[in-house]
């Protein structure tokens, strides 16, 4: 496992920083599927960010905005709400590209991983897969 992580780190560290336009094209009107733990939607309109999450079986939702500060980064500033109350957060991710592969890591010190592979398989899906469930969670809280 450590060898695989080191290989990805090496590949990502020599890859080119994804352009701001590349970051925009990657996220615009796409949903980031977090498996069974949630989904986030990056709307073009007013750069709205909507998400739902299920942390340890406790549903919650977040709304806010996403932005591209430059240097291959995307960030979202969100207020998360759930049975635990509410909290504000800002999260950023860095992107690099080598050929068709796009690597991503959470800032400031997350590990690199292939966010989009050479076959085009990605953690992102075109369209809004978050807002419907987010609204249902919001109505129950």
Backbone as JSON, one array per atom type, in Angstrom:
{
  "sequence": "XXXXXXXXXXXXXXXXXXXXXXXXXXXXXXXXXXXXXXXXXXXXXXXXXXXXXXXXXXXXXXXXXXXXXXXXXXXXXXXXXXXXXXXXXXXXXXXXXXXXXXXXXXXXXXXXXXXXXXXXXXXXXXXXXXXXXXXXXXXXX",
  "N": [[0.83, -1.19, 0.0], [1.92, 1.25, 0.81], [3.88, 1.55, -1.14], [2.33, 1.93, -3.44], [1.09, 4.35, -2.79], [3.34, 6.0, -2.66], [4.12, 5.89, -5.35], [1.96, 7.17, -6.63], [2.2, 9.67, -5.39], [4.71, 10.45, -6.44], [4.09, 10.56, -9.19], [2.09, 12.54, -9.2], [3.49, 14.71, -8.14], [5.21, 15.41, -10.19], [3.5, 16.15, -12.16], [1.63, 18.53, -14.15], [0.29, 21.59, -12.91], [-3.18, 21.91, -12.77], [-4.99, 24.01, -14.93], [-6.86, 27.05, -14.2], [-9.14, 27.21, -15.81], [-9.34, 24.53, -16.5], [-9.95, 23.41, -13.99], [-12.42, 24.64, -13.57], [-13.92, 23.57, -15.73], [-13.91, 20.93, -14.96], [-15.49, 20.85, -12.61], [-17.87, 22.39, -13.02], [-21.33, 22.44, -12.83], [-21.41, 19.77, -11.98], [-21.66, 16.81, -9.98], [-20.07, 15.61, -7.08], [-19.54, 12.5, -6.09], [-19.57, 11.0, -3.02], [-19.52, 8.33, -2.33], [-21.36, 6.24, -0.13], [-21.47, 8.13, 1.76], [-22.25, 10.68, 1.07], [-22.9, 13.49, -1.18], [-21.93, 16.16, -3.31], [-22.87, 19.12, -5.02], [-21.78, 21.25, -7.57], [-22.85, 24.02, -8.61], [-23.17, 26.17, -11.47], [-24.6, 28.53, -11.48], [-24.39, 31.33, -9.58], [-22.28, 30.15, -8.32], [-23.12, 28.2, -6.49], [-22.96, 25.83, -3.87], [-24.13, 22.79, -2.91], [-24.79, 20.17, -0.65], [-25.07, 16.88, 0.79], [-24.61, 14.79, 3.63], [-23.66, 11.88, 5.49], [-22.58, 11.26, 8.33], [-21.36, 8.81, 10.27], [-23.89, 7.67, 10.3], [-25.49, 9.81, 10.91], [-27.45, 12.09, 9.45], [-26.87, 15.05, 7.5], [-26.61, 18.36, 6.07], [-25.16, 20.68, 3.74], [-24.72, 24.03, 2.7], [-23.5, 26.55, 0.54], [-20.85, 28.23, -1.07], [-18.75, 27.73, -3.94], [-15.39, 28.16, -5.17], [-12.61, 29.19, -7.24], [-9.47, 29.64, -6.42], [-7.12, 29.79, -7.85], [-4.02, 28.38, -9.1], [-4.6, 25.66, -9.59], [-6.52, 24.92, -7.78], [-9.62, 24.18, -6.04], [-12.14, 25.4, -3.94], [-14.5, 25.22, -1.24], [-16.81, 27.05, 0.66], [-18.78, 26.53, 3.35], [-21.8, 26.14, 5.27], [-22.5, 23.7, 7.46], [-25.16, 21.65, 8.53], [-26.98, 19.78, 10.95], [-28.25, 17.19, 13.17], [-26.46, 17.66, 15.14], [-26.14, 20.36, 15.26], [-24.86, 23.37, 13.89], [-22.11, 24.23, 11.75], [-19.48, 26.15, 10.38], [-17.33, 25.87, 7.57], [-14.34, 25.75, 5.57], [-13.03, 24.21, 2.78], [-10.39, 23.03, 0.77], [-9.04, 21.8, -2.32], [-6.34, 20.55, -4.25], [-5.27, 20.25, -7.65], [-3.66, 18.33, -10.16], [-2.34, 17.48, -13.4], [-1.46, 14.8, -15.52], [-1.06, 13.8, -18.63], [-4.03, 12.21, -19.42], [-4.81, 11.79, -16.86], [-6.02, 13.08, -13.83], [-4.91, 14.27, -10.83], [-5.67, 14.59, -7.35], [-5.63, 16.23, -4.19], [-6.43, 16.81, -0.77], [-6.12, 19.93, 0.74], [-4.37, 21.13, 3.63], [-2.4, 19.1, 3.52], [-3.1, 16.59, 2.41], [-3.15, 13.26, 0.94], [-2.13, 12.49, -2.38], [-4.28, 11.31, -4.97], [-5.7, 9.49, -7.75], [-8.02, 11.31, -9.27], [-9.38, 11.49, -11.59], [-9.14, 9.03, -13.94], [-7.03, 7.56, -16.57], [-8.85, 6.56, -18.35], [-10.98, 8.19, -18.25], [-12.68, 7.8, -16.14], [-14.21, 9.1, -13.32], [-14.63, 10.8, -10.14], [-16.63, 12.53, -10.34], [-19.87, 13.41, -11.59], [-21.9, 14.42, -14.26], [-24.44, 16.78, -13.73], [-27.02, 17.32, -11.2], [-26.88, 15.6, -8.37], [-27.23, 15.9, -5.72], [-28.93, 17.89, -4.51], [-31.66, 17.11, -4.22], [-31.75, 15.03, -2.21], [-30.53, 16.5, -0.22], [-32.49, 18.46, 0.31], [-34.52, 16.82, 1.33], [-33.33, 15.88, 3.7], [-32.97, 18.32, 5.01], [-35.65, 19.06, 5.43], [-36.39, 17.2, 7.36], [-34.94, 17.86, 9.59]],
  "CA": [[0.0, 0.0, 0.0], [2.79, 2.42, 0.88], [4.53, 1.68, -2.44], [1.35, 2.51, -4.36], [0.92, 5.75, -2.4], [4.55, 6.7, -3.08], [4.1, 5.99, -6.8], [1.01, 8.23, -6.96], [2.84, 10.93, -4.96], [5.74, 10.79, -7.42], [3.44, 10.94, -10.44], [1.41, 13.82, -9.01], [4.45, 15.79, -7.89], [5.82, 15.83, -11.45], [2.42, 16.53, -13.08], [1.38, 19.97, -14.3], [-0.84, 22.17, -12.17], [-4.36, 22.06, -13.62], [-5.32, 25.42, -15.12], [-8.13, 27.48, -13.6], [-10.19, 26.8, -16.74], [-9.46, 23.08, -16.35], [-10.67, 23.18, -12.74], [-13.8, 25.06, -13.81], [-14.55, 22.58, -16.61], [-14.04, 19.69, -14.19], [-16.53, 20.93, -11.58], [-19.09, 23.14, -13.37], [-22.58, 21.67, -12.93], [-21.14, 18.36, -11.72], [-21.79, 16.32, -8.61], [-18.98, 14.79, -6.59], [-20.15, 11.41, -5.33], [-18.73, 10.58, -1.91], [-19.96, 6.99, -1.95], [-22.56, 6.22, 0.71], [-21.33, 9.18, 2.77], [-22.74, 11.98, 0.66], [-22.71, 14.01, -2.53], [-21.9, 17.61, -3.39], [-23.13, 19.65, -6.36], [-21.1, 22.51, -7.85], [-23.67, 24.73, -9.6], [-22.58, 27.35, -12.11], [-25.37, 29.7, -11.05], [-23.91, 31.94, -8.33], [-21.29, 29.23, -7.73], [-23.79, 27.56, -5.35], [-22.5, 24.52, -3.44], [-25.13, 22.08, -2.1], [-24.3, 18.83, -0.34], [-25.62, 16.13, 1.92], [-23.63, 13.88, 4.19], [-24.14, 10.98, 6.53], [-21.43, 10.95, 9.15], [-21.69, 7.82, 11.31], [-25.33, 7.47, 10.29], [-26.18, 11.05, 11.27], [-27.57, 12.89, 8.23], [-26.72, 16.49, 7.56], [-26.5, 18.99, 4.76], [-24.36, 21.89, 3.7], [-24.9, 24.93, 1.57], [-22.52, 27.62, 0.53], [-20.36, 28.59, -2.41], [-17.45, 27.2, -4.34], [-14.6, 29.14, -5.92], [-11.32, 28.74, -7.76], [-8.52, 30.69, -6.05], [-5.93, 29.74, -8.7], [-3.02, 27.35, -8.77], [-5.15, 24.31, -9.67], [-7.31, 24.65, -6.57], [-11.04, 24.47, -5.89], [-12.49, 25.48, -2.52], [-15.9, 25.51, -0.94], [-17.1, 27.62, 1.97], [-20.08, 25.92, 3.59], [-22.36, 25.96, 6.6], [-23.03, 22.34, 7.61], [-26.2, 21.57, 9.55], [-27.48, 18.44, 11.25], [-28.69, 17.01, 14.54], [-25.38, 18.15, 16.02], [-26.15, 21.82, 15.23], [-24.31, 23.86, 12.62], [-20.72, 24.67, 11.79], [-18.97, 26.69, 9.13], [-16.02, 25.34, 7.22], [-13.83, 25.97, 4.24], [-12.19, 23.08, 2.38], [-9.77, 23.23, -0.54], [-8.37, 20.68, -2.96], [-5.4, 20.9, -5.31], [-5.35, 19.33, -8.79], [-2.56, 18.3, -11.13], [-2.68, 16.62, -14.52], [-0.42, 14.15, -16.32], [-1.82, 13.15, -19.7], [-5.47, 12.27, -19.15], [-5.03, 11.56, -15.43], [-6.05, 14.25, -12.95], [-4.67, 13.92, -9.43], [-6.25, 15.53, -6.4], [-5.35, 16.04, -2.77], [-7.03, 17.8, 0.12], [-5.13, 20.83, 1.33], [-3.01, 21.47, 3.24], [-1.41, 18.02, 3.45], [-3.7, 15.31, 2.06], [-2.4, 12.4, 0.02], [-2.57, 12.52, -3.77], [-4.93, 10.13, -5.55], [-6.22, 9.72, -9.1], [-9.39, 11.8, -9.2], [-9.91, 11.1, -12.9], [-8.11, 8.15, -14.5], [-6.71, 7.69, -18.0], [-10.02, 6.13, -19.14], [-12.04, 9.19, -18.06], [-13.48, 7.49, -14.96], [-14.03, 10.21, -12.39], [-15.49, 10.88, -8.95], [-17.64, 13.52, -10.67], [-20.91, 13.04, -12.55], [-22.6, 15.59, -14.78], [-25.79, 16.94, -13.21], [-27.23, 17.55, -9.76], [-27.24, 14.39, -7.63], [-27.15, 16.22, -4.3], [-29.93, 18.81, -3.97], [-32.9, 16.42, -3.83], [-31.57, 14.41, -0.89], [-30.25, 17.59, 0.71], [-33.77, 19.07, 0.69], [-35.24, 15.87, 2.19], [-32.67, 15.91, 5.03], [-33.28, 19.64, 5.58], [-37.05, 19.04, 5.88], [-36.52, 16.33, 8.55], [-34.2, 18.42, 10.74]],
  "C": [[0.87, 1.26, 0.0], [3.5, 2.64, -0.45], [3.61, 2.34, -3.44], [1.16, 4.0, -4.07], [2.14, 6.57, -2.85], [4.59, 6.9, -4.59], [3.15, 7.12, -7.24], [1.57, 9.58, -6.57], [3.87, 11.39, -5.98], [5.12, 11.26, -8.73], [2.79, 12.31, -10.31], [2.4, 14.96, -8.84], [5.13, 16.26, -9.17], [4.78, 16.26, -12.48], [2.25, 18.04, -13.1], [0.19, 20.4, -13.46], [-1.99, 22.36, -13.15], [-4.71, 23.55, -13.72], [-6.65, 25.76, -14.44], [-9.3, 27.07, -14.5], [-10.42, 25.29, -16.66], [-10.23, 22.71, -15.09], [-12.15, 23.51, -12.93], [-14.54, 24.02, -14.65], [-14.8, 21.26, -15.87], [-15.26, 19.71, -13.27], [-17.86, 21.54, -12.02], [-20.28, 22.21, -13.61], [-22.37, 20.16, -12.81], [-21.36, 18.06, -10.24], [-20.59, 15.44, -8.29], [-19.61, 13.76, -5.67], [-19.18, 10.91, -4.29], [-19.12, 9.19, -1.43], [-21.24, 7.07, -1.15], [-22.57, 7.37, 1.71], [-21.78, 10.56, 2.32], [-22.45, 12.31, -0.79], [-22.73, 15.53, -2.46], [-22.15, 18.02, -4.84], [-22.53, 21.04, -6.49], [-21.86, 23.22, -8.98], [-22.91, 25.91, -10.2], [-23.28, 28.6, -11.6], [-24.93, 30.14, -9.65], [-22.91, 31.06, -7.59], [-21.83, 28.55, -6.47], [-23.2, 26.16, -5.12], [-23.57, 23.94, -2.52], [-24.62, 20.67, -1.86], [-25.12, 18.2, 0.77], [-24.52, 15.17, 2.37], [-24.3, 12.99, 5.22], [-22.93, 10.5, 7.31], [-21.85, 10.05, 10.3], [-23.21, 7.66, 11.45], [-26.14, 8.7, 10.67], [-26.26, 11.96, 10.03], [-27.43, 14.38, 8.5], [-26.62, 17.05, 6.16], [-25.66, 20.25, 4.88], [-24.74, 22.73, 2.51], [-23.93, 26.09, 1.7], [-22.13, 27.95, -0.89], [-19.02, 27.92, -2.67], [-16.72, 28.23, -5.19], [-13.26, 28.54, -6.29], [-10.31, 29.83, -7.45], [-7.26, 30.73, -6.91], [-5.01, 28.61, -8.28], [-3.57, 25.93, -8.77], [-6.04, 23.93, -8.51], [-8.79, 24.93, -6.77], [-11.31, 24.46, -4.39], [-13.99, 25.63, -2.39], [-16.03, 25.96, 0.5], [-18.55, 27.27, 2.27], [-20.49, 26.04, 5.05], [-23.01, 24.58, 6.6], [-24.04, 22.34, 8.75], [-26.65, 20.13, 9.7], [-27.97, 18.39, 12.68], [-27.68, 17.52, 15.55], [-25.37, 19.67, 16.11], [-25.65, 22.31, 13.88], [-22.86, 24.29, 12.83], [-20.32, 25.14, 10.41], [-17.6, 26.08, 8.85], [-15.63, 25.8, 5.82], [-12.85, 24.84, 3.94], [-11.67, 23.35, 0.99], [-9.07, 21.96, -1.0], [-7.49, 21.2, -4.08], [-5.47, 19.83, -6.39], [-4.12, 19.47, -9.68], [-2.93, 17.29, -12.22], [-1.44, 16.11, -15.22], [-1.14, 13.34, -17.39], [-3.3, 13.32, -19.43], [-5.8, 12.12, -17.67], [-5.0, 12.88, -14.68], [-5.92, 13.76, -11.52], [-5.27, 15.0, -8.54], [-5.73, 15.21, -5.02], [-6.02, 17.15, -1.98], [-5.9, 18.64, 0.71], [-5.37, 20.99, 2.82], [-2.09, 20.27, 2.99], [-2.0, 16.64, 3.17], [-2.83, 14.52, 1.1], [-3.0, 12.5, -1.39], [-3.27, 11.22, -4.14], [-5.46, 10.5, -6.92], [-7.7, 10.07, -8.97], [-10.12, 11.49, -10.5], [-8.82, 10.28, -13.57], [-7.95, 8.32, -16.01], [-7.87, 7.27, -18.91], [-11.19, 7.1, -18.98], [-12.94, 8.91, -16.87], [-13.15, 8.5, -13.87], [-14.94, 10.06, -11.19], [-16.65, 11.85, -9.2], [-18.63, 12.98, -11.7], [-21.65, 14.31, -12.96], [-24.03, 15.62, -14.24], [-25.83, 17.07, -11.7], [-27.75, 16.28, -9.1], [-27.28, 14.64, -6.13], [-28.38, 16.94, -3.76], [-31.22, 18.14, -3.51], [-32.8, 15.81, -2.44], [-31.27, 15.46, 0.16], [-31.56, 18.21, 1.22], [-34.57, 18.13, 1.58], [-34.64, 15.84, 3.61], [-33.02, 17.21, 5.74], [-34.7, 19.65, 6.15], [-37.24, 18.21, 7.15], [-35.87, 16.93, 9.79], [-34.96, 19.56, 11.4]]
}
